[in-house]
Amino acid sequence: MALKERVGIVVSDKMEKTVVVAVENRFPHSIYQKTVSRTARYKAHDENNKCRIGDRVRITETRPLSSSKRWAVSEVLSHSSKTQEVTS
């Protein structure tokens, strides 16, 4: 069984060891063929609190870690420009 993976943007990092990741899915409308985008928000486990708002991350499906947390951050693909300014 293959684990599901999603790529999205961190929209909240206010919780301890948890981030909220917004994943955008774009697809053509079944009748009108216009591109429609839907955004799903996932709570993901961030063990080291390394993710910041605006970071692009890959999340992987995992066992239930809490009542609403079923995903874990597997890697940070790119940091936001605000994060890079603060660390520099």
Long-range contacts (C-beta under 8 A, 24 or more apart in sequence): 3-60, 3-61, 3-62, 4-60, 4-61, 5-58, 5-59, 5-60, 5-61, 5-74, 6-42, 6-58, 6-59, 6-71, 7-56, 7-57, 7-58, 7-59, 7-77, 8-42, 8-56, 8-57, 8-59, 9-54, 9-55, 9-56, 9-57, 10-51, 10-52, 10-53, 10-54, 10-55, 10-56, 10-57, 11-41, 11-53, 12-53, 13-46, 13-49, 13-51, 13-52, 13-53, 15-43, 16-49, 17-45, 17-46, 17-47, 17-49, 18-43, 18-44, 18-45, 18-46, 18-69, 19-43, 19-44, 19-46, 19-51, 19-57, 19-73, 20-44, 21-57, 21-59, 21-71, 21-73, 23-59, 42-70, 42-71, 43-68, 43-69, 43-70, 43-71, 44-69, 44-71, 44-72, 44-73, 45-69, 45-71, 45-72, 45-73, 46-72, 46-73, 47-72, 47-73, 50-76, 51-76, 52-79, 52-80, 52-82, 52-83, 53-80, 53-82, 54-79, 54-80, 54-81, 54-82, 54-83, 55-79, 55-80, 55-83
